[in-house]
Amino acid sequence: MKLFKREITTTQSKYKVLLERKNINQQCSYNLPLELEGYLKSNGALKKISPEGSEINVLYKVSDEYKVRLGANILAVIGESYGYKNAGAIFTHTEGEKGSSKKIQLKRNDFKFQGKDYEWFVKLYDNNIEGVNFVTGVDVNNKIIFFDLELSSSIFMKNYESNKSDQNEKLTGGENTIYYGTPGCGKSFYVNKTFNIEGTKVFRTVFHPEYSNADFVGQILPDLDPCDESKVIYKFKDGIFTTALKFALTYPSVKVILVIEEINRGNASSIFGEIFQLLDRDDNGDSIFGIKNSYIAKSLGLDEDSDIKIPSNLSLIGTMNTSDQNVYSLDTAFKRRWELRKIRNTFADVDGYESFGEQRKKDFAYKYNLSKMYVPGSAFTWRQFIEKINAKISEKNKGYSIQSEDKEVGVYFVSQEYLSQSKNDIDSFKIQKFGEKVLMYLWNDVVKTNPEKLFKAKAIDGSPINSLDNLLDEFERIPNGDTLNVFADDIFNTKQDGQSLIEEARVGDPING
């Protein structure tokens, strides 16, 4: 394979424009070595697609005989989903009228409208890769054109040191923070709204019982040789942590966030492994201590014995569900290195909604509308249901109480599709959906061994409610005109003349504020 390399100097893509407020007329392109065009032509790798009769400004596609492959470093930046069996490529030839300023380029806009096989270059360009070699390999024997990024030590260090030396551009304030709370309290919603904003690069992963250090940091995996698909090669594939770290070190003026959803559903101590040492940070947000990891170092373009540290522009943000069963607990040493912030499970922050400013109204519109919708088949709003049921769940100072705040029902436990716009709505489909989601959680996860703490022991017809099936059947019958009559009398019901009647929700009820 013959290689053609050229350093990507200043792409000036969206991150630079945003962060440095540049106002420039940019071509959005990578310049390639001029000799590449002649080599591709002479080996039948290109076919002209426009315009006819011109040799000054010409677009070429890859000929039908050749295939395009993307290298591991490009895929680490844009994602493995772009590892097409055969990617597409458009080569653009431009020159002045008298043959001056000849260029052969890959232009973002030429790729943008060509379809899925060409999206890879748009994604790559928009990641604002700079200071590394863009490599084009041509294998005339196997008819392959190969693209990748060369993260050599000298190029990486030149870029990193020049960025690091300008302390005005280096972003500080990196943090390790876990947001925790009850199921449906809005942890992921809050994290997404807070951190997934313009100018911030977000990487995301989810821990689970099978998730490992190899998934998080990286691992050596077999792959087909892009130059000869009959051969298998072995190479280090970056995990999400290494991918985020690489981006953060390359662009120290960009705020980078690694979101770890459900951090306690996997064995966090095992998953982090030696990365645990990097969680101690100084006042700027840089790791105090470094680690040695030759695979990460080589992936970053550093010497194998280089110290690896988390930079101050990379934050680790976790979410944790406090009521999950059969999950791993976080040990004290691990938790000590994180800020812990509880997401309040309340509708109180939408009180006075009508007087909110325009932006705050926009931010809280969904939550406000959710709070005013009704439990299907009931006169109670979702807010009233949440506040009454959670008061019972967290009730203290009674020997028979549940006393389990972490089992509360979250304000976002259901979406609007599970609720009704009007009271006493007997839509059977909504009633069934609500019961299967909410009642199943309460029965199985909150009061499994003591269901009488929340639910009546008998149905209206006198039959026992001793299983989830019985409970759902009674709920769907809408007993005494309200689905919530399946709950114990001291939660939603009052007794009058020996009959169980639902206490109808009223406008002005104190629970509505």
VEXSE-763179 format. One record per residue (C-alpha): residue in one letter; x, y, z. Coordinates in steps of 0.1 Angstrom, whole numbers, padded with zeros to 4 digits, always signed. Example, Ala and Ser with C-alpha at 12.3 -4.5 7.8 and 13.67 -1.06 7.14 Angstrom:
// residues 2
a+0123-0045+0078/s+0137-0011+0071/
This chain:
// residues 513
m+0000+0000+0000/k+0013+0034-0009/l+0007+0061+0017/f+0000+0098+0012/k+0001+0120+0043/r-0007+0156+0050/e-0011+0174+0083/i-0045+0189+0091/t-0036+0224+0101/t-0067+0246+0106/t-0100+0231+0097/q-0119+0260+0115/s-0150+0239+0120/k-0179+0245+0143/y-0160+0242+0177/k-0134+0268+0167/v-0160+0291+0153/l-0181+0288+0184/l-0154+0291+0210/e-0132+0317+0193/r-0161+0336+0177/k-0144+0334+0143/n-0163+0350+0114/i-0146+0335+0084/n-0155+0323+0049/q-0142+0288+0051/q-0140+0260+0025/c-0145+0232+0051/s-0120+0209+0035/y-0090+0187+0040/n-0061+0194+0016/l-0045+0162+0003/p-0010+0158-0013/l-0011+0169-0049/e+0007+0137-0061/l-0022+0116-0048/e-0045+0127-0076/g-0022+0116-0103/y-0016+0083-0086/l-0053+0076-0083/k-0059+0085-0119/s-0031+0064-0132/n-0044+0034-0114/g-0080+0038-0125/a-0093+0046-0090/l-0113+0077-0100/k-0142+0086-0122/k-0152+0121-0131/i-0187+0131-0121/s-0188+0168-0128/p-0186+0191-0147/e-0183+0178-0182/g-0156+0194-0203/s-0138+0211-0174/e-0104+0203-0160/i-0102+0233-0136/n-0129+0224-0110/v-0137+0187-0111/l-0154+0162-0088/y-0143+0126-0087/k-0160+0096-0071/v-0141+0064-0064/s-0144+0040-0094/d-0165+0009-0092/e-0134-0013-0090/y-0121+0002-0058/k-0135+0000-0022/v-0131+0027+0005/r-0121+0016+0041/l-0119+0038+0072/g-0092+0033+0098/a-0095+0027+0136/n-0085+0062+0146/i-0112+0078+0124/l-0138+0054+0138/a-0126+0062+0173/v-0136+0098+0166/i-0168+0094+0147/g-0181+0061+0161/e-0180+0025+0151/s-0214+0028+0134/y-0196+0045+0105/g-0175+0015+0098/y-0192+0008+0065/k-0184-0022+0045/n-0177+0003+0017/a-0177+0040+0025/g-0179+0067-0001/a-0155+0094-0011/i-0156+0125-0032/f-0123+0140-0044/t-0124+0177-0055/h-0098+0191-0079/t-0096+0229-0080/e-0071+0253-0096/g-0068+0289-0109/e-0077+0297-0145/k-0040+0296-0155/g-0033+0264-0137/s-0022+0281-0104/s-0030+0270-0069/k-0038+0234-0077/k-0055+0215-0049/i-0069+0181-0044/q-0093+0181-0015/l-0120+0163+0005/k-0147+0190+0010/r-0174+0187+0036/n-0202+0201+0014/d-0194+0177-0014/f-0199+0148+0010/k-0229+0162+0028/f-0256+0156+0001/q-0243+0122-0012/g-0261+0099+0012/k-0253+0077+0041/d-0221+0062+0028/y-0206+0097+0027/e-0217+0109+0062/w-0184+0098+0078/f-0164+0128+0065/v-0190+0153+0076/k-0189+0138+0111/l-0151+0137+0111/y-0148+0173+0099/d-0173+0186+0125/n-0151+0171+0152/n-0125+0197+0143/i-0095+0174+0141/e-0063+0194+0139/g-0026+0189+0143/v-0025+0153+0131/n-0018+0137+0097/f-0047+0127+0075/v-0035+0095+0057/t-0047+0082+0024/g-0035+0047+0015/v-0039+0032-0019/d-0036-0005-0024/v-0036-0011-0062/n-0034-0049-0059/n-0065-0053-0037/k-0082-0021-0051/i-0086-0004-0018/i-0085+0033-0008/f-0079+0036+0029/f-0084+0067+0051/d-0071+0072+0087/l-0056+0096+0111/e-0020+0092+0121/l-0016+0100+0158/s+0022+0101+0159/s+0039+0111+0191/s+0056+0141+0176/i+0025+0155+0160/f+0003+0149+0191/m+0028+0164+0215/k+0034+0194+0193/n-0004+0201+0192/y-0008+0192+0229/e+0021+0213+0242/s+0012+0243+0221/n-0023+0242+0234/k-0012+0235+0270/s+0013+0265+0269/d-0016+0289+0263/q-0031+0290+0298/n-0058+0315+0286/e-0073+0287+0264/k-0070+0259+0289/l-0104+0252+0304/t-0104+0244+0341/g-0131+0231+0365/g-0132+0194+0357/e-0153+0175+0382/n-0165+0140+0392/t-0201+0142+0402/i-0228+0116+0407/y-0265+0127+0405/y-0287+0102+0424/g-0323+0098+0433/t-0355+0077+0431/p-0367+0060+0399/g-0380+0087+0375/c-0370+0117+0395/g-0353+0132+0364/k-0316+0124+0368/s-0309+0118+0331/f-0332+0146+0321/y-0313+0170+0344/v-0278+0158+0332/n-0288+0161+0296/k-0303+0196+0300/t-0273+0208+0320/f-0244+0194+0301/n-0255+0187+0265/i-0252+0223+0254/e-0235+0241+0226/g-0198+0242+0229/t-0196+0211+0250/k-0186+0177+0236/v-0205+0149+0254/f-0196+0112+0254/r-0220+0087+0270/t-0221+0052+0282/v-0242+0030+0305/f-0228+0006+0331/h-0244-0028+0336/p-0235-0061+0353/e-0215-0074+0322/y-0197-0041+0316/s-0159-0044+0321/n-0127-0024+0323/a-0120-0035+0287/d-0153-0019+0276/f-0145+0013+0295/v-0108+0018+0288/g-0102-0004+0257/q-0091-0038+0246/i-0072-0057+0220/l-0095-0072+0194/p-0092-0091+0161/d-0100-0073+0129/l-0097-0078+0092/d-0066-0063+0076/p-0080-0034+0055/c-0053-0042+0029/d-0060-0079+0028/e-0093-0091+0041/s-0081-0127+0042/k-0058-0118+0070/v-0067-0111+0107/i-0048-0084+0126/y-0050-0075+0163/k-0052-0039+0175/f-0062-0019+0205/k-0097-0005+0203/d-0103+0025+0225/g-0131+0023+0251/i-0153+0053+0258/f-0130+0067+0285/t-0099+0067+0262/t-0119+0082+0234/a-0131+0110+0257/l-0096+0115+0271/k-0081+0117+0237/f-0106+0144+0226/a-0101+0164+0258/l-0063+0164+0256/t-0064+0174+0219/y-0088+0203+0225/p-0081+0217+0260/s-0103+0247+0254/v-0134+0226+0248/k-0155+0214+0278/v-0157+0176+0275/i-0182+0155+0295/l-0182+0117+0299/v-0217+0108+0312/i-0219+0074+0329/e-0256+0064+0333/e-0265+0038+0360/i-0230+0039+0375/n-0240+0015+0403/r-0254-0011+0379/g-0219-0023+0371/n-0190-0031+0394/a-0176+0005+0393/s-0144-0003+0412/s-0136-0031+0387/i-0146-0011+0357/f-0125+0019+0366/g-0095-0003+0377/e-0064+0018+0378/i-0083+0048+0364/f-0096+0051+0400/q-0062+0067+0408/l-0070+0096+0384/l-0101+0107+0402/d-0082+0128+0428/r-0081+0163+0413/d-0064+0195+0421/d-0080+0229+0424/n-0080+0234+0386/g-0096+0200+0379/d-0065+0181+0367/s-0056+0147+0381/i-0032+0149+0410/f-0017+0115+0404/g-0009+0098+0371/i-0009+0062+0360/k+0011+0042+0335/n-0009+0024+0307/s+0010+0017+0276/y-0021+0010+0255/i-0038+0043+0264/a-0004+0061+0259/k+0001+0047+0224/s-0035+0055+0215/l-0029+0091+0226/g+0003+0092+0205/l+0025+0094+0236/d+0055+0073+0247/e+0045+0041+0264/d+0059+0052+0298/s+0042+0086+0298/d+0020+0095+0328/i-0017+0095+0319/k-0039+0121+0337/i-0074+0134+0334/p-0072+0170+0322/s-0091+0199+0337/n-0115+0202+0308/l-0128+0166+0311/s-0156+0160+0337/l-0171+0126+0347/i-0208+0128+0354/g-0226+0098+0367/t-0263+0090+0375/m-0274+0065+0401/n-0308+0050+0409/t-0309+0046+0447/s-0337+0020+0447/d-0323-0006+0423/q-0321-0041+0436/n-0293-0065+0428/v-0268-0038+0419/y-0233-0031+0431/s-0228-0008+0460/l-0201+0020+0457/d-0174+0016+0483/t-0165+0045+0505/a-0131+0051+0489/f-0147+0053+0454/k-0176+0076+0466/r-0151+0099+0484/r-0137+0110+0451/w-0171+0121+0437/e-0194+0149+0446/l-0229+0135+0453/r-0259+0155+0445/k-0295+0144+0451/i-0321+0153+0425/r-0351+0164+0444/n-0382+0144+0437/t-0408+0172+0439/f-0433+0192+0418/a-0427+0222+0441/d-0404+0239+0416/v-0434+0245+0393/d-0454+0264+0419/g-0461+0298+0406/y-0456+0287+0370/e-0478+0314+0355/s-0455+0341+0368/f-0423+0325+0355/g-0403+0344+0329/e-0403+0332+0293/q-0372+0310+0294/r-0381+0295+0328/k-0416+0287+0315/k-0401+0270+0285/d-0377+0249+0308/f-0405+0238+0331/a-0434+0235+0307/y-0433+0197+0304/k-0431+0192+0341/y-0459+0217+0348/n-0482+0200+0323/l-0474+0166+0336/s-0483+0177+0372/k-0518+0188+0361/m-0527+0156+0341/y-0549+0130+0358/v-0544+0094+0368/p-0566+0074+0343/g-0600+0066+0357/s-0594+0089+0387/a-0602+0124+0399/f-0567+0128+0412/t-0539+0145+0393/w-0505+0129+0388/r-0491+0155+0412/q-0516+0146+0439/f-0510+0109+0434/i-0472+0114+0437/e-0474+0135+0468/k-0499+0113+0486/i-0483+0080+0477/n-0447+0092+0485/a-0459+0107+0518/k-0471+0072+0527/i-0439+0055+0515/s-0416+0077+0535/e-0439+0079+0565/k-0420+0076+0598/n-0426+0070+0635/k-0451+0042+0629/g-0443+0006+0634/y-0462-0005+0604/s-0449+0022+0580/i-0427+0016+0550/q-0401+0042+0558/s-0383+0038+0525/e-0376+0072+0509/d-0355+0056+0482/k-0385+0037+0470/e-0406+0068+0462/v-0422+0072+0428/g-0404+0097+0407/v-0422+0127+0392/y-0411+0116+0358/f-0419+0079+0365/v-0445+0080+0337/s-0447+0102+0306/q-0478+0120+0295/e-0489+0091+0273/y-0498+0072+0305/l-0520+0100+0319/s-0553+0116+0310/q-0561+0152+0301/s-0594+0151+0321/k-0605+0136+0354/n-0623+0103+0355/d-0612+0093+0320/i-0622+0057+0315/d-0599+0050+0286/s-0593+0013+0292/f-0560+0013+0273/k-0545+0041+0295/i-0559+0025+0326/q-0542-0008+0317/k-0508+0010+0308/f-0508+0030+0340/g-0515-0001+0362/e-0489-0023+0345/k-0462+0004+0351/v-0470+0021+0384/l-0489-0006+0403/m-0464-0033+0393/y-0436-0012+0407/l-0453-0005+0439/w-0464-0041+0444/n-0431-0058+0434/d-0405-0032+0446/v-0420-0012+0474/v-0444-0034+0494/k-0438-0069+0481/t-0438-0085+0516/n-0463-0061+0531/p-0488-0051+0504/e-0514-0041+0530/k-0493-0010+0537/l-0504+0005+0504/f-0533-0016+0491/k-0567-0029+0503/a-0568-0065+0513/k-0601-0072+0495/a-0618-0061+0462/i-0652-0046+0461/d-0668-0080+0456/g-0650-0093+0487/s-0624-0114+0469/p-0589-0112+0482/i-0563-0090+0466/n-0533-0112+0472/s-0514-0111+0439/l-0505-0085+0413/d-0530-0101+0389/n-0558-0095+0414/l-0546-0059+0420/l-0545-0051+0383/d-0579-0067+0377/e-0595-0046+0404/f-0578-0014+0392/e-0591-0020+0357/r-0627-0025+0371/i-0626+0011+0384/p-0640+0002+0418/n-0666+0026+0432/g-0660+0049+0402/d-0623+0056+0408/t-0593+0034+0400/l-0574+0046+0431/n-0600+0028+0453/v-0575-0001+0452/f-0553+0018+0477/a-0558+0017+0515/d-0584+0041+0528/d-0559+0063+0546/i-0541+0073+0514/f-0568+0085+0490/n-0601+0075+0506/t-0624+0088+0534/k-0651+0068+0550/q-0687+0081+0551/d-0716+0060+0564/g-0696+0028+0561/q-0689+0033+0524/s-0655+0038+0508/l-0656+0069+0487/i-0628+0086+0469/e-0619+0121+0480/e-0624+0140+0448/a-0596+0164+0438/r-0606+0200+0439/v-0593+0232+0424/g-0577+0250+0454/d-0569+0217+0472/p-0538+0226+0493/i-0518+0198+0475/n-0519+0219+0443/g-0504+0249+0460/
